[in-house]
Amino acid sequence: MPAEFAELELGELGELGDTIAEFEGSPINVAGGIPGERAVVRIYRYRRRRKDIISGIVSRVIEPSPHRVAPRCGYCGPCSGCQWQHIEYPVQLQFKREKIEGCLGHYDSLRETTVLPTLPAPDEYYYRNHARFTVRMGGQLGFSNRITRRFVRIEHCMLMDPVINGTLTEFQDRSAETTNMSLRVGANTGDLLVQPTFQNPDIRTPSGQTHYVEDMMGRELRVASPSFFQVNTSQAENLIRLVRDGLELDASDVLVDAYAGVGVFAILLSPYVARAIAIEESASAVQDGKSNAEGLRNVEFVQLKTEEALLNLEEICELTEAPDAVILDPPRTGCHPQAIESLLRLKPRKVAYVSCDPPSLARDLDVLVKGGYEAVRVQPVDMFPQTYHVESVTVLHLRSA
């Protein structure tokens, strides 16, 4: 079938960071554009999950935006990992702030909430400490385009830590014994984790490690291969500072770190509180967390789902009154409704909500604000430069009765 092209006006940004354009009477996502541009777009028609889908990719820009820049990476476009490398960085930051403002604006309770300018990343490139490569055709490492599904061989990724790129070179064309490969590195330690275990004698780098070690704010943290850890270490440290300052922690406070992972917030904020309780359902993460908290007498772990732990927190942790501060750092889907309900029952004075998904953040904040909290401010954080993803920290205070 011959390639299909259309000349389109590119409108506002959609959920995946693509522009939205009108085609055949319906809106479609167009990758590689900027709002306000006019471009020749290659049309892709495909079927996924029993649905017919039409998407587009910019082929040639006719009327470019003043904010368009030349991508630095030769894979930009075919790879699809960097959705915004063609947009100048300050405008990326503004788009991320506007994304959060737009999601909050869907709720009457949140329309007056202050959203601060996005905190820039210290490094616009080479910031990722974790890569997941697809393996194809004789052990080639690369990524698959999310629209075309075409495999793109990668020799050097400009988002990845230099240690990952160096390791990629050694494993390229030697990894045919698997279909997927994960590389994780401690940005501050250089400690490397390679999964799975490789048997190829031509590979000299050790593989199959169970964990690696990272250093954050002067403390070593063990991270097992299944455990979640932020992909941008320097911005993760900024998250810690934002949460600490936003909660105005006191030496007498009881702090709850919900969806705690390996316990980064609880451990690094423990010097500022009387007691830190980390809640996490993953056994591997809790094991890491307990190892990371060794020597800290005021840190404890509860291995349960957050909604289950908050439901009976007083009994589980022998609390005589509500915790003073709670950190919510849920997955992309946001908090379980029962977790929000239990939090409203507990009524901690201060809450910090760390989110990587503006729609689920807005949904949960609406419930919290209607339940008696004031959303003081939202601080967007650019954890993922050159992509549409945005992290944020929202500070909430319990309103006086």
C-alpha positions in Angstrom: 0.0 0.0 0.0 1.5 3.4 -1.0 2.3 5.9 1.8 -0.6 8.3 2.6 0.0 12.0 3.2 -2.1 15.0 4.2 -1.5 18.7 4.7 -2.9 19.6 8.2 -3.1 22.4 10.7 -1.7 21.3 14.0 -3.7 22.2 17.1 -3.3 21.8 20.8 -1.2 19.2 22.6 -2.9 15.9 23.4 -2.4 13.3 26.2 0.7 11.7 24.6 2.4 15.0 23.9 1.3 14.9 20.2 -0.5 17.8 18.5 -4.2 17.2 17.6 -5.3 17.7 14.0 -8.5 17.4 12.1 -8.4 14.6 9.5 -11.4 13.0 7.7 -13.8 14.8 10.1 -12.2 13.5 13.3 -9.3 14.5 15.6 -6.1 12.5 15.3 -2.7 12.5 17.1 0.2 13.9 15.1 3.7 13.2 16.5 6.6 15.6 15.9 4.5 18.8 15.7 4.1 22.0 17.6 0.7 23.8 18.1 0.0 26.4 15.4 2.2 24.7 12.7 1.1 23.7 9.3 2.7 20.5 8.1 2.6 17.6 5.6 1.7 14.6 7.8 2.2 10.9 7.0 -1.0 9.0 7.9 -0.8 5.6 9.6 -3.9 3.4 9.8 -3.7 0.4 12.0 -5.7 -1.8 14.3 -4.9 -2.2 18.0 -7.0 -3.9 20.7 -9.8 -4.5 18.2 -10.0 -0.8 17.4 -9.2 1.0 14.1 -6.8 3.9 14.8 -5.5 6.7 12.6 -2.4 8.6 13.7 0.1 10.9 12.0 3.8 11.8 12.0 5.0 15.1 10.7 6.9 14.5 7.4 7.6 18.1 6.4 6.9 21.4 8.2 5.4 24.1 5.9 4.8 26.8 8.5 7.2 26.2 11.4 6.6 27.4 15.0 9.2 30.0 16.3 9.8 27.5 19.1 11.0 24.7 16.7 14.6 23.6 17.0 16.7 21.0 15.2 16.8 17.7 17.3 20.3 16.8 18.5 19.7 13.1 18.1 19.6 11.4 14.8 17.1 8.8 16.0 14.6 11.5 17.0 11.3 10.6 15.2 11.9 7.0 14.1 12.6 6.1 17.8 9.6 8.0 19.4 11.2 8.0 22.8 11.8 11.7 22.7 8.5 13.3 21.9 9.6 16.9 22.3 13.2 17.1 21.2 12.2 19.5 18.4 10.8 22.0 20.9 13.1 24.5 22.6 13.6 23.6 26.2 11.9 26.7 28.0 8.8 26.0 25.9 8.8 22.4 27.0 8.8 23.6 30.6 5.8 25.9 29.9 3.9 23.1 28.1 4.3 20.9 31.2 3.0 23.6 33.5 0.0 24.2 31.2 -0.7 20.5 31.1 -1.1 20.4 34.9 -3.1 23.7 34.8 -5.4 22.2 32.2 -6.1 19.0 34.2 -6.8 21.0 37.4 -9.1 23.2 35.4 -11.5 20.4 34.8 -12.5 20.6 38.5 -14.3 23.6 40.0 -12.5 22.9 43.3 -9.0 23.3 41.8 -9.3 26.1 39.3 -7.8 28.7 41.6 -4.9 26.4 42.6 -1.5 28.0 42.1 0.8 26.0 39.7 4.3 27.3 39.8 6.7 27.4 36.8 8.2 24.0 36.1 11.5 23.3 37.8 14.1 22.8 35.0 16.3 19.7 35.1 20.0 20.2 35.8 20.7 18.1 32.7 18.5 18.2 29.5 20.3 15.1 28.2 22.1 12.0 29.6 19.9 11.9 32.7 18.3 8.5 32.7 19.6 5.9 35.0 17.5 3.1 33.6 17.1 1.7 30.1 14.9 -1.1 28.8 16.0 -2.3 25.3 14.2 -4.5 22.9 16.3 -7.2 21.4 15.8 -8.1 17.7 17.5 -9.7 14.7 20.7 -11.4 15.9 21.0 -9.6 19.2 20.5 -6.0 18.1 19.5 -3.6 20.8 17.0 -0.8 20.2 13.5 0.6 20.7 10.2 0.1 18.9 8.3 3.1 17.5 5.0 3.4 19.4 3.0 4.3 16.2 4.7 2.3 13.4 6.0 -0.5 15.7 9.2 -0.5 13.6 12.3 -1.6 15.4 15.1 1.1 15.6 18.6 -0.1 16.3 20.3 2.3 18.8 24.0 2.8 19.1 23.9 5.8 21.5 20.9 7.2 23.4 21.1 10.9 24.3 18.8 10.4 27.3 20.8 7.7 28.9 23.6 8.0 31.5 27.0 7.7 29.8 27.6 4.4 31.7 24.5 2.9 30.1 25.7 4.0 26.6 29.1 2.5 27.2 27.5 -0.8 28.3 25.1 -0.7 25.3 28.1 -0.7 23.0 29.5 -3.9 24.4 26.1 -5.8 24.4 25.1 -4.6 20.9 24.9 -7.6 18.5 25.8 -10.0 21.3 22.4 -10.3 23.1 20.5 -12.8 21.0 19.8 -15.1 23.9 17.0 -12.8 25.2 14.2 -10.5 23.8 14.5 -7.7 26.3 17.3 -6.2 28.3 17.4 -3.8 31.3 20.3 -1.6 32.3 20.3 0.4 35.5 23.1 2.5 36.9 23.8 4.4 40.1 24.3 7.9 38.7 26.4 8.9 41.7 28.1 5.6 42.2 28.6 4.1 38.7 27.3 0.8 40.1 25.7 -1.2 37.3 22.8 -3.7 37.1 22.3 -5.8 33.9 19.3 -8.1 33.5 18.9 -10.9 32.5 22.0 -13.1 33.1 24.0 -13.5 29.8 26.1 -16.5 28.9 27.8 -15.2 25.8 31.6 -15.5 26.4 32.2 -12.4 24.2 30.5 -10.2 26.9 32.9 -9.2 29.6 30.6 -7.0 31.6 29.0 -9.0 34.5 25.2 -9.5 34.3 22.4 -10.9 36.4 23.0 -8.7 39.5 20.2 -8.8 42.0 20.6 -5.1 42.9 22.7 -2.0 42.5 23.6 0.8 44.9 22.9 4.5 44.5 24.0 7.4 46.6 21.4 10.1 47.3 22.1 13.1 49.5 25.1 11.3 51.1 23.3 8.0 51.9 23.8 4.8 50.1 20.6 3.1 48.9 20.2 -0.5 47.7 17.8 -1.0 44.8 16.8 -4.5 43.7 16.1 -5.3 40.1 12.3 -5.5 40.5 12.1 -2.3 42.7 11.0 1.1 41.5 13.4 4.0 41.6 13.2 7.4 40.0 15.0 7.5 36.6 16.5 10.9 37.1 18.6 10.9 40.3 19.4 14.6 40.5 15.8 15.6 40.1 14.8 12.9 42.6 17.0 14.7 45.1 15.2 17.9 44.3 11.9 16.1 44.9 13.1 15.2 48.4 13.9 18.9 49.2 10.6 20.1 47.8 8.7 17.6 49.9 10.8 18.4 53.0 10.3 22.2 52.7 6.7 22.0 51.6 5.7 19.9 54.7 7.7 22.1 57.0 8.7 19.1 59.0 9.2 19.3 62.7 11.3 17.2 65.0 8.2 16.0 66.8 6.3 14.9 63.7 5.1 11.5 62.7 5.6 11.1 59.0 3.9 8.5 56.8 5.5 7.7 53.4 2.8 5.9 51.4 3.7 4.0 48.2 7.2 4.2 49.6 9.2 2.0 47.2 12.6 1.4 48.6 11.9 4.1 51.3 13.7 7.1 49.8 11.4 9.7 51.3 11.1 8.1 54.7 14.8 7.4 55.0 16.1 10.8 53.7 13.6 12.8 55.7 13.9 10.7 58.9 16.5 13.2 60.4 13.8 15.9 60.4 11.0 13.9 62.2 10.4 11.8 65.3 9.1 8.8 63.4 8.9 7.8 59.8 6.6 5.0 58.6 7.1 3.7 55.1 4.2 1.7 53.5 5.0 -0.5 50.5 3.4 -3.6 49.1 6.4 -4.9 47.1 8.4 -7.5 49.1 11.6 -6.7 47.2 11.3 -3.0 47.8 10.6 -3.5 51.5 13.6 -5.7 51.7 15.7 -3.0 50.1 14.1 -0.4 52.3 15.0 -2.2 55.5 18.5 -2.6 54.4 18.7 1.1 53.4 17.3 2.1 56.8 19.9 0.1 58.8 21.0 2.2 61.8 18.0 4.5 61.7 15.9 3.8 64.8 13.0 6.0 63.8 12.2 4.4 60.5 9.9 1.4 60.1 8.3 -0.4 57.1 4.8 -1.8 56.7 4.5 -4.3 53.9 0.9 -3.8 52.8 -1.0 -2.1 50.0 -1.4 1.6 51.0 -5.2 1.4 51.0 -5.0 -1.5 53.5 -2.4 0.0 55.7 -4.1 3.4 56.0 -7.4 1.7 56.8 -6.0 0.4 60.1 -2.9 2.6 60.5 -3.5 3.3 64.2 -3.7 -0.3 65.1 -0.9 -1.5 62.8 1.6 1.2 63.9 0.2 1.7 67.5 -0.6 5.3 66.9 -2.6 7.2 69.5 -3.4 10.1 67.1 -3.2 10.9 63.4 0.2 11.2 61.8 1.3 14.8 61.3 2.3 14.5 57.7 1.7 12.1 54.8 3.5 11.7 51.5 1.5 10.2 48.7 3.7 8.9 45.8 1.4 6.6 43.9 1.9 4.9 40.5 0.6 6.6 37.3 -3.0 5.4 38.0 -3.1 7.6 41.2 -4.3 6.6 44.7 -6.7 3.8 45.4 -10.1 5.4 46.4 -9.9 3.6 49.8 -6.5 5.2 50.4 -8.0 8.7 49.9 -11.0 7.8 52.0 -8.8 6.6 54.9 -6.6 9.7 54.6 -9.7 11.9 55.0 -10.6 10.0 58.1 -7.1 10.3 59.6 -6.9 14.0 58.8 -3.1 14.6 58.9 -2.3 18.3 59.1 0.0 18.2 56.1 0.1 16.2 52.9 2.5 16.1 50.0 1.3 14.5 46.8 4.0 13.4 44.4 2.6 12.6 41.0 3.8 11.6 37.5 0.3 11.8 35.9 -1.6 15.1 35.9 -5.1 13.6 35.2 -5.0 11.2 38.1 -3.4 13.9 40.3 -6.3 16.3 39.5 -8.9 13.6 40.2 -7.4 12.8 43.6 -6.8 16.4 44.6 -10.5 17.2 43.9 -11.5 14.5 46.4 -9.0 15.8 49.0 -10.0 19.4 48.6 -13.7 18.6 48.9 -12.8 16.5 51.9 -11.3 19.4 53.9 -7.9 20.2 52.4 -6.5 23.3 50.8 -4.1 22.7 47.8 -1.5 25.3 48.7 0.6 25.0 45.5 1.7 22.6 42.8 5.3 22.5 41.8 5.9 20.9 38.4 9.3 19.2 38.2 11.0 18.3 34.9 12.0 14.7 35.7 11.9 13.7 32.0 13.4 16.4 29.6 12.7 16.0 25.9 9.5 14.1 26.7 5.9 15.1 27.5 6.0 13.4 31.0 6.0 15.7 34.0 6.4 15.1 37.8 4.9 17.4 40.4 4.7 18.0 44.1 1.5 19.3 45.6 1.4 20.6 49.1 -1.9 20.4 51.0 -2.9 21.7 54.4 -5.9 20.6 56.4 -8.4 23.5 56.7 -9.4 24.7 60.1 -12.8 23.5 61.3 
